[in-house]
Amino acid sequence: MFSFSFLLFLTISTSPISTLFEEREFSEVIRLRGQAETRGDTLAILESILKTKKYHFLLDFIDLKNPPENELLLPIVHILEEIPDKEYEYIELCELAMQRFPEIKEYLSFRYILKLVERGLVDSALNFFLLIGSNEFSYTSQVLDLIIPLLMQHKQFHLLDTILRRFPEDIPSVYWAKGKLYLAKGYPSKAKVFFITLIKKFPEHYLSLDGIKYIKGYYGEKGDVYFYNGEYKKAYLNYKKTQNRRFLPKRLISLYRMRRYSNFIKEYKKFRRKLPQKARKKIDIYAAYAYWRLGLHQKALKLFLYYANKGDILSARELLDLLLKEKILSPYELAQNHHIKSPELSYTMGLYALYHGTDSLAKKFFLNALSTNSQKIKLRSYFFLKSLGETVEPKLEEKEYLDLFSLYTRGLPVITSGSFLNSLLVTPINPDSLKKFRLFLIYGEYYEALRYLPKKPQYLYRGILIADSLAFDNVVIHLSLKLLNSLERKYPIPLVLLKGIFPLSYYRKIQKIASVFGLDPLLIHSLVREESWFNPDAVSARGAIGLMQLLPETAYRLTGRNISYEDLMSPEFNLMLGIKYFKSLHDTTNNVILAIAGYNAGPSRAISWKQIYNTRDPFLMMELIPFSETRKYVERIMRDIIIYKYLIKMEENQ
């Protein structure tokens, strides 16, 4: 059976440090580092240093010459890895951690190799890798992709030969290195075989951009390499040289992404019949966009209408946006001159009619939309019919229970009893299966932790408790959703899981800052949940940072100075700037819905949407937002506000 001794020192402790840690007051926890009395206090301080990126505080808190022998060693190793002038201490303690924690030795070895490479000790990194490496090493691909180009750069061919004999892996860097080695030895035909394999199997890999230099012909495959690396002009020029029809769709898409709309239409007309059948719909919709950009609205309408009537919701949405922006047909003209057959199109035309105030026509469209198989469209149609005074008995399945319109249509039934979840704590498990998960979280690597947690309910629930005790709210949300989806009956929702999916740990902190700006703390709290799932380490593909996913250029506009990466990672500073930014959006748009939309899609879009979708109905405004991502984002935040109001009321009653 699993022992909860690990959790007790955090969840039951009533020390000031543990209380502040539970409230996510990480800077205050660090300030009290001289008052740590228990192992739980020490761990809370170390985790706070990791989460705030204030690594230098470790040096006056822990005696590195006498490091702890228990799990506290793991966050110390992680912190030392981030301090530039502590490489020696990091290497020494990382080696110690590898000995003491064999469960995560493989990952620690990987980090150790990365650190050696970072210091320029490529030979040492390679020797260590060869010492531990095997075909079962989980990080072989990442290590080889890192080391092989460096060895090639320094022409250490003897070491490359050693690696390639030892690791005949299906890895991009291996194919690339074998090709380069054969070139160096004067065997271009043999080299070509490996370069061709590389670009066919891994066209999106950056090494493929180098590999294509050594290949003649294979224009379609070369085009794919450029296409997946965003070089559309080069992709198009290569696609033009091949007669293979399977490359035609990407040839046309390359033209579109180059914004060569007229050229796109010419080639579209020329090649449409030659397109693979499964690609025609996608390219037809691109053609509709191109016609729209060229001002040929009727041709765009015809294509969107065709696919919308076949049930394609994207085409139905784009048709709605075309009608709203270009004003080419009124709702009545549309109904009289065109067949509206599919429920998906009926729904979006219901929105169009509602926007124009033609309520009777809107009712007709929404009633037709109820025949859809989409629960989301049904929920929204019921909602708007009710707002129009039409009483319809909902016929809904038990799903989409956390949808905003579901809350308004059928409420949020919750089971307050935790008997089922409590029973999971007495279900026998294998303790070793949780240990790796726990150790990775203590180290500060939640991605790795989630890889090793079994998916059975009894493990998921224990994982939730462990993640909560270590202030990994994003992991709590992830596992709570997984556990809910694993239940045979998901509705009503167990209150314990609702609290896990919508944690309130940051609420007091957010409440303090939001009040300074005169904003609703529930709104900001909901915004933070959707931006980062309360993960202070979050970094998006676009480079947005921290709890409120701020871009460095946004931070510069708000402060007039360059803000360091570490400062943007600080939860307190990130919240202050993010809330200030949202306040500016709210002041500019004077509309909560558009301010939320602007936070996701940018202020200029929010301002233009205010002019185009000029309605006082907040629900209609949400549904008219043209970007699917932004529309869903706004709806989730409005849903979160409702659920958080419920949870806070529950806490106040208790």
C-alpha positions in Angstrom: 0.0 0.0 0.0 1.1 3.6 -0.7 2.3 5.5 2.3 1.3 9.2 2.6 4.2 10.1 4.8 5.6 12.1 2.0 2.4 14.2 1.8 1.9 14.7 5.5 4.8 17.1 5.9 3.2 19.5 3.5 -0.5 19.0 3.7 -0.9 18.7 7.5 1.9 21.1 8.6 0.6 24.4 9.9 3.9 26.3 9.9 3.8 29.8 8.3 6.0 28.5 5.5 3.7 25.7 4.6 0.6 28.0 4.7 2.3 30.5 2.4 3.3 27.7 0.1 -0.3 26.5 -0.2 -1.3 30.0 -1.1 1.4 30.1 -3.8 3.2 33.0 -2.0 6.5 31.8 -3.2 8.5 35.0 -2.6 7.2 35.2 1.0 8.2 31.5 1.4 11.8 32.3 0.3 11.9 35.4 2.6 11.3 33.1 5.6 14.0 30.6 4.6 15.9 31.3 7.8 12.9 30.0 9.8 12.7 26.5 8.2 12.2 23.9 10.9 11.0 20.8 9.1 11.9 18.8 6.0 8.5 20.0 4.6 9.5 23.7 5.2 12.9 23.1 3.4 11.2 21.4 0.5 8.7 24.3 0.2 11.5 26.8 0.1 13.5 24.9 -2.5 10.4 24.4 -4.7 9.6 28.2 -4.3 13.2 29.0 -5.5 12.6 26.8 -8.6 9.2 28.3 -9.4 10.4 31.9 -9.0 13.7 31.4 -10.8 15.5 33.2 -7.9 18.3 30.6 -7.9 20.8 32.7 -6.0 18.8 32.3 -2.7 20.0 28.7 -2.6 23.5 29.7 -1.8 22.7 31.2 1.6 20.2 28.5 2.4 21.9 25.2 1.8 25.5 24.2 2.7 26.6 22.7 -0.6 29.5 21.0 1.2 27.1 19.0 3.3 24.1 18.4 1.0 21.0 16.5 2.3 21.0 12.8 1.7 17.2 12.6 1.1 14.9 13.8 -1.8 15.8 17.4 -1.0 18.9 16.8 -3.0 16.9 16.8 -6.3 15.7 20.4 -6.4 19.1 21.5 -5.2 20.7 19.7 -8.3 18.1 21.4 -10.6 18.8 24.8 -9.1 22.6 24.4 -9.4 22.1 23.4 -13.1 20.7 26.9 -13.7 23.5 28.9 -11.9 26.3 29.7 -14.4 29.3 29.7 -12.0 28.3 26.6 -10.1 29.1 23.9 -12.7 31.5 22.1 -10.4 29.0 21.8 -7.6 26.3 20.8 -10.0 28.4 18.0 -11.5 29.4 16.7 -8.1 25.9 16.7 -6.7 24.3 15.4 -9.9 26.6 12.4 -9.8 25.6 11.9 -6.2 21.9 12.1 -7.1 22.3 9.5 -9.9 23.6 7.1 -7.3 20.9 7.8 -4.7 17.9 7.9 -7.1 18.2 5.1 -9.7 14.5 5.5 -10.5 15.4 8.7 -12.4 19.1 8.1 -13.1 18.4 8.0 -16.8 17.0 11.5 -16.9 19.6 12.9 -14.6 22.3 11.4 -16.9 20.6 13.2 -19.8 20.7 16.5 -18.0 24.3 15.9 -17.0 25.3 15.3 -20.7 23.6 18.5 -21.7 25.5 20.4 -19.1 28.8 19.0 -20.2 28.0 20.0 -23.8 27.0 23.5 -22.7 30.4 23.9 -21.0 32.1 22.8 -24.2 33.2 19.4 -22.9 31.8 17.5 -25.8 34.4 14.7 -25.5 33.5 14.2 -21.8 29.8 14.2 -22.7 30.3 11.6 -25.4 32.4 9.4 -23.2 29.8 9.5 -20.5 27.1 8.8 -23.0 29.0 5.8 -24.4 29.5 4.5 -20.9 25.8 4.5 -20.1 24.3 4.5 -23.5 22.3 1.6 -25.0 19.5 1.2 -27.4 17.2 1.3 -24.4 18.3 4.7 -23.2 15.2 6.9 -23.6 17.1 10.0 -24.5 19.4 8.6 -27.2 17.8 10.6 -30.0 18.0 13.9 -28.2 21.7 13.3 -27.2 22.7 12.2 -30.7 20.9 15.2 -32.3 22.9 17.4 -30.0 26.4 15.8 -30.2 26.7 14.6 -33.8 26.5 18.1 -35.4 29.2 19.3 -33.0 31.5 16.4 -33.8 31.0 17.0 -37.5 31.7 20.7 -37.0 35.0 19.8 -35.3 35.8 17.0 -37.9 36.1 14.4 -35.2 35.3 11.6 -37.6 36.8 8.8 -35.5 34.3 9.6 -32.7 31.5 9.7 -35.2 32.4 6.3 -36.5 32.2 5.0 -32.9 28.8 6.5 -32.4 27.4 5.3 -35.7 28.5 1.7 -35.2 27.1 1.7 -31.7 23.8 3.4 -32.4 22.3 2.4 -35.8 19.2 4.3 -34.8 16.3 5.7 -37.0 17.4 9.2 -36.0 17.7 12.3 -38.2 21.2 13.1 -37.0 22.4 9.6 -37.7 21.2 9.6 -41.3 22.7 13.1 -41.8 26.1 12.1 -40.2 26.4 8.9 -42.3 25.7 10.9 -45.4 28.4 13.5 -44.5 30.9 10.8 -43.6 30.5 9.1 -47.0 30.9 12.5 -48.7 34.1 13.1 -46.7 35.4 9.6 -47.8 34.6 10.3 -51.4 31.5 8.2 -51.8 28.8 10.6 -53.0 26.4 7.9 -54.3 26.4 6.2 -50.9 26.0 9.5 -49.1 23.0 10.3 -51.3 21.1 7.2 -50.1 21.2 8.5 -46.5 20.3 12.1 -47.4 17.3 10.9 -49.4 16.2 8.7 -46.4 16.6 11.7 -44.1 14.5 14.1 -46.2 11.8 11.5 -46.8 11.4 10.4 -43.2 12.1 13.7 -41.5 11.3 16.6 -43.9 10.5 19.0 -41.0 14.0 18.4 -39.3 16.5 21.3 -39.6 19.2 18.9 -40.7 17.1 18.0 -43.8 17.7 21.6 -45.0 21.4 20.8 -45.1 20.8 17.3 -46.6 19.0 18.5 -49.7 22.1 20.4 -50.8 23.7 17.1 -51.7 20.8 15.6 -53.7 19.9 16.0 -57.4 16.4 15.5 -58.4 13.8 14.5 -55.8 12.1 17.9 -56.2 8.9 16.9 -54.5 10.8 15.7 -51.4 12.9 18.8 -51.4 9.8 20.9 -51.7 8.4 19.1 -48.6 11.6 20.1 -46.6 11.2 23.7 -47.5 7.4 23.6 -47.0 7.7 22.2 -43.4 10.4 24.7 -42.6 8.3 27.6 -43.7 10.2 28.5 -46.9 7.3 28.5 -49.2 8.9 30.2 -52.2 11.6 27.6 -52.4 9.0 24.9 -51.8 6.9 26.1 -54.7 9.8 26.3 -57.1 10.8 22.7 -56.3 7.2 21.5 -56.5 6.9 23.0 -60.0 9.7 20.7 -61.2 7.9 17.5 -60.3 5.0 15.8 -62.2 3.9 13.7 -59.1 0.3 14.7 -58.3 0.7 14.0 -54.6 2.7 17.2 -54.3 0.1 19.4 -56.0 -1.9 20.3 -52.8 1.3 21.7 -51.1 2.3 23.4 -54.3 -1.0 25.3 -54.2 -0.9 26.0 -50.5 2.7 27.4 -50.9 1.3 29.9 -53.4 -1.5 30.9 -51.0 0.9 31.3 -48.1 3.1 33.5 -50.2 -0.1 35.6 -50.7 0.1 35.1 -54.4 -3.7 34.8 -54.6 -4.1 35.5 -58.3 -1.5 32.9 -59.2 -3.1 30.5 -56.8 -6.4 30.8 -58.5 -4.8 30.3 -62.0 -3.1 27.1 -60.9 -6.2 26.0 -58.9 -8.3 26.2 -62.0 -5.6 24.4 -64.0 -4.9 21.5 -61.6 -8.1 21.0 -59.6 -9.2 17.9 -61.4 -5.7 16.4 -61.0 -5.8 16.9 -57.2 -6.0 13.7 -55.1 -9.7 13.3 -54.2 -9.1 13.6 -50.4 -7.3 16.9 -50.9 -10.0 18.6 -53.0 -12.1 19.9 -50.1 -9.1 21.5 -48.4 -7.9 23.2 -51.6 -11.4 24.3 -52.5 -11.6 26.1 -49.1 -8.2 27.7 -49.7 -9.7 28.8 -53.1 -12.7 30.4 -51.3 -10.3 32.4 -49.1 -8.3 33.4 -52.2 -11.4 34.6 -54.0 -12.4 36.6 -50.9 -8.9 38.2 -50.7 -9.3 39.2 -54.4 -12.7 40.7 -53.8 -14.6 38.0 -55.7 -17.1 37.6 -52.9 -19.8 35.6 -54.9 -17.3 33.0 -55.9 -16.1 32.7 -52.3 -19.7 32.5 -51.1 -20.4 29.7 -53.6 -17.6 27.5 -52.3 -18.2 28.1 -48.6 -21.9 27.5 -49.1 -21.3 24.2 -50.9 -19.2 22.7 -48.1 -21.2 24.3 -45.3 -24.3 22.5 -46.7 -22.3 19.3 -46.5 -22.0 19.8 -42.8 -18.5 21.4 -42.7 -18.6 23.8 -39.7 -15.5 25.6 -40.7 -17.1 26.6 -44.0 -20.3 27.6 -42.3 -18.3 29.8 -39.9 -16.3 31.4 -42.7 -19.5 32.0 -44.7 -21.0 33.8 -41.7 -17.8 36.0 -41.4 -17.9 36.8 -45.1 -21.5 37.9 -44.9 -20.9 40.0 -41.8 -17.8 41.8 -43.2 -18.8 42.2 -46.8 -22.6 42.8 -46.4 -23.3 41.1 -49.7 -26.7 39.5 -48.7 -29.2 40.1 -46.0 -30.6 37.2 -44.0 -33.8 37.2 -46.0 -32.0 37.4 -49.3 -29.9 34.5 -48.3 -32.9 32.4 -47.2 -34.8 33.2 -50.5 -31.9 32.7 -53.0 -29.9 29.8 -51.4 -30.8 26.4 -49.9 -29.8 26.2 -46.3 -29.8 22.4 -45.7 -27.3 21.3 -43.1 -27.9 21.9 -39.4 -24.3 23.4 -39.1 -25.1 26.0 -41.7 -28.6 26.6 -40.2 -26.9 27.4 -36.9 -24.5 30.0 -38.3 -27.2 31.6 -40.4 -29.3 31.7 -37.2 -26.5 33.8 -35.7 -26.5 36.0 -38.8 -30.3 36.5 -38.6 -30.1 37.2 -34.8 -27.3 39.8 -35.4 -29.6 41.6 -38.0 -32.6 41.5 -35.6 -34.7 39.2 -37.8 -35.8 37.1 -34.8 -38.4 35.0 -36.6 -35.9 33.9 -39.2 -33.3 33.2 -36.5 -35.8 30.9 -34.6 -36.4 29.0 -37.8 -32.7 28.5 -38.4 -32.0 27.5 -34.8 -34.8 25.0 -34.8 -33.4 23.4 -38.0 -30.0 23.3 -36.3 -31.3 21.0 -33.6 -31.1 18.0 -35.9 -27.3 18.1 -35.7 -25.2 15.4 -34.2 -23.0 18.1 -32.6 -23.7 18.6 -28.9 -22.1 22.0 -29.0 -24.3 23.2 -31.7 -27.4 21.8 -30.0 -26.5 23.5 -26.7 -26.0 26.9 -28.4 -29.2 26.5 -30.5 -31.2 25.7 -27.3 -29.7 28.7 -25.6 -30.5 31.2 -28.3 -34.0 29.8 -28.8 -34.7 30.3 -25.1 -33.4 33.9 -25.4 -35.9 34.4 -28.2 -38.7 33.1 -26.1 -39.0 29.7 -27.8 -39.5 26.9 -25.3 -37.9 23.7 -26.5 -37.3 20.6 -24.4 -33.5 19.8 -24.6 -32.6 16.4 -25.8 -29.0 16.2 -24.8 -26.4 13.5 -24.1 -24.2 13.3 -21.1 -21.2 15.1 -22.6 -20.0 18.7 -23.0 -20.9 19.0 -19.3 -18.2 21.7 -18.8 -19.3 23.8 -21.8 -20.4 27.4 -21.0 -23.8 26.9 -22.8 -24.3 23.6 -21.0 -24.1 25.5 -17.7 -26.9 27.8 -18.8 -29.0 25.1 -20.4 -28.9 22.5 -17.7 -26.8 23.8 -14.8 -23.9 22.1 -13.1 -25.0 19.2 -11.0 -22.2 18.3 -8.5 -21.8 15.4 -6.1 -20.5 16.7 -2.8 -19.8 13.3 -1.4 -16.3 12.0 -2.0 -17.0 8.4 -1.1 -16.0 7.1 -4.5 -12.7 9.0 -4.6 -11.9 8.1 -1.0 -12.3 4.4 -2.0 -9.5 4.9 -4.5 -7.1 5.5 -1.5 -7.7 2.0 -0.2 -7.3 0.4 -3.6 -4.0 -1.6 -3.6 -1.3 -0.2 -5.9 2.4 -0.7 -6.6 4.2 2.0 -4.6 7.2 1.9 -7.1 4.8 3.1 -9.8 4.3 6.4 -8.0 7.8 6.9 -6.8 9.2 7.9 -10.2 6.3 10.4 -10.7 6.9 11.9 -7.2 10.7 12.2 -7.7 10.3 13.9 -11.1 7.9 16.5 -9.5 10.3 17.1 -6.6 13.1 17.7 -9.2 10.7 20.1 -11.0 10.1 18.2 -14.2 6.3 17.7 -14.6 6.5 16.5 -18.3 8.7 13.6 -17.3 6.6 12.9 -14.2 3.4 12.6 -16.3 5.1 10.1 -18.6 5.5 7.6 -15.8 2.2 7.8 -13.9 -0.1 4.8 -14.6 -3.5 5.8 -16.0 -5.6 3.9 -13.6 -8.0 5.9 -11.3 -6.2 4.9 -8.1 -2.9 6.2 -9.4 -4.4 9.4 -10.9 -6.0 10.4 -7.6 -2.9 9.9 -5.7 -1.0 11.8 -8.4 -3.4 14.7 -7.9 -2.7 14.8 -4.1 1.1 14.7 -4.7 1.0 17.4 -7.4 -1.1 19.6 -5.2 1.2 19.3 -2.2 4.1 20.4 -4.5 2.2 23.3 -6.0 1.9 21.9 -9.5 -1.5 23.2 -10.3 -1.2 22.4 -14.0 -0.6 18.8 -13.2 -3.5 18.8 -10.8 -5.8 20.1 -13.6 -4.4 17.6 -16.1 -4.8 14.6 -13.8 -8.3 15.7 -12.6 -9.5 15.9 -16.1 -8.0 12.4 -16.9 -9.7 11.0 -13.8 -13.0 12.5 -14.6 -12.8 11.1 -18.2 -12.0 7.7 -16.8 -15.2 7.5 -14.9 -18.1 5.6 -16.4 -20.5 8.3 -15.2 -19.0 11.7 -15.5 -22.1 13.7 -14.7 -22.9 14.9 -12.0 -19.3 15.9 -11.3 -17.7 14.9 -8.0 -16.9 18.2 -6.1 -13.4 17.1 -5.4 -12.6 16.7 -9.1 -14.3 20.0 -9.9 -11.9 21.7 -7.4 -9.0 19.9 -9.1 -10.0 21.0 -12.6 -10.6 24.5 -11.3 -8.0 25.1 -8.5 -8.2 28.2 -6.3 -4.6 28.1 -5.0 -3.7 31.5 -6.6 -7.0 33.2 -5.8 -5.9 35.3 -2.8 -2.7 36.4 -4.6 -4.7 37.4 -7.7 -7.4 39.0 -5.6 -4.8 41.4 -4.1 -3.4 42.6 -7.4 -6.7 42.7 -9.3 -8.2 45.0 -6.7 -5.4 47.5 -7.3 -6.6 47.8 -10.9 -10.3 47.7 -10.1 -10.8 44.4 -11.9 -12.9 41.4 -11.0 -10.5 38.9 -9.4 -12.6 36.0 -10.7 -12.2 37.2 -14.2 -8.4 37.5 -13.9 -8.2 34.1 -12.1 -10.1 32.5 -14.9 -7.9 34.3 -17.5 -4.8 32.9 -15.8 -6.3 29.4 -15.7 -6.8 29.4 -19.5 -3.4 31.1 -20.2 -1.2 28.7 -18.3 -3.1 26.3 -16.1 -1.4 28.2 -13.2 2.1 27.0 -14.4 4.6 29.8 -13.6 7.1 28.0 -15.9 4.9 28.0 -18.9 6.5 29.1 -22.2 4.5 29.0 -25.4 5.7 28.2 -28.9 5.5 32.0 -29.7 7.7 32.8 -26.6 4.9 33.9 -24.3 6.1 33.5 -20.7 4.7 32.7 -17.2 1.3 32.6 -15.5 -0.2 35.2 -17.8 1.8 34.3 -20.9 3.3 37.7 -21.6 5.4 38.3 -24.7 8.7 40.2 -24.0 7.6 42.9 -26.4 4.3 43.4 -24.5 6.3 43.7 -21.3 8.5 46.3 -23.0 5.4 48.3 -24.1 4.0 48.2 -20.6 7.2 49.2 -18.8 9.3 51.1 -21.3 12.3 48.8 -20.6 13.6 45.3 -21.5 12.4 42.8 -18.9 14.6 39.8 -18.2 13.3 36.3 -18.8 13.8 35.5 -15.0 11.6 38.6 -14.0 8.9 37.6 -16.4 8.9 34.1 -14.9 8.4 35.6 -11.4 4.7 34.8 -10.5 4.1 38.1 -8.7 5.7 40.3 -11.4 4.1 38.4 -14.2 0.7 38.8 -12.6 1.2 42.5 -12.0 2.2 43.1 -15.7 -0.5 40.8 -17.1 -3.3 42.4 -15.1 -2.0 45.8 -16.1 -2.1 44.7 -19.8 -5.7 43.3 -19.4 -6.8 46.6 -17.8 -5.5 48.5 -20.8 -7.4 46.2 -23.2 -10.6 46.7 -21.1 -10.2 50.5 -21.1 -9.6 50.5 -24.9 -12.6 48.3 -25.9 -14.9 49.1 -22.9 -16.2 45.5 -23.4 -15.2 42.5 -21.2 -15.7 40.0 -24.1 -13.6 41.9 -26.5 -10.9 42.6 -23.8 -10.6 38.8 -23.2 -10.6 38.2 -27.0 -7.9 40.9 -27.4 -5.7 39.2 -24.7 -5.7 36.1 -26.9 -5.7 37.5 -30.5 -4.2 41.0 -30.0 -5.6 44.5 -29.3 -5.8 45.5 -33.0 -8.1 42.6 -33.8 -10.3 43.3 -30.7 -10.7 46.9 -31.9 -11.7 45.8 -35.4 -14.1 43.2 -34.1 -15.8 45.9 -32.1 -16.5 47.8 -35.3 -17.6 44.7 -37.3 -19.6 42.7 -34.7 -21.4 45.6 -33.1 -23.9 43.9 -30.7 -24.8 44.4 -27.1 -25.5 40.7 -26.6 -22.4 39.2 -25.0 -23.2 35.6 -26.0 -23.8 36.6 -29.6 -20.6 38.6 -29.6 -18.7 35.5 -28.4 -20.2 33.3 -31.1 -19.4 35.9 -33.9 -15.7 35.9 -33.1 -14.2 34.6 -36.3 -11.2 32.8 -34.9 -12.0 29.4 -33.5 -9.2 29.4 -31.0 -10.2 32.9 -29.6 -13.9 32.1 -29.6 -13.3 28.9 -27.5 -10.9 30.8 -25.3 -13.4 33.5 -24.4 -16.2 30.9 -23.8 -13.9 28.9 -21.5 -13.1 32.0 -19.5 -16.7 32.9 -19.1 -17.5 29.3 -18.1 -14.6 29.4 -15.6 -16.0 32.6 -13.9 -19.3 30.8 -13.3 -17.7 27.7 -11.8 -15.3 29.7 -9.7 -18.2 31.7 -8.3 -19.8 28.4 -7.3 -16.6 27.0 -5.7 -16.0 30.2 -3.7 -19.5 30.2 -2.5 -19.1 26.6 -1.4 -15.9 27.6 0.5 -17.6 30.5 2.2 -20.5 28.3 3.3 -18.1 25.8 4.8 
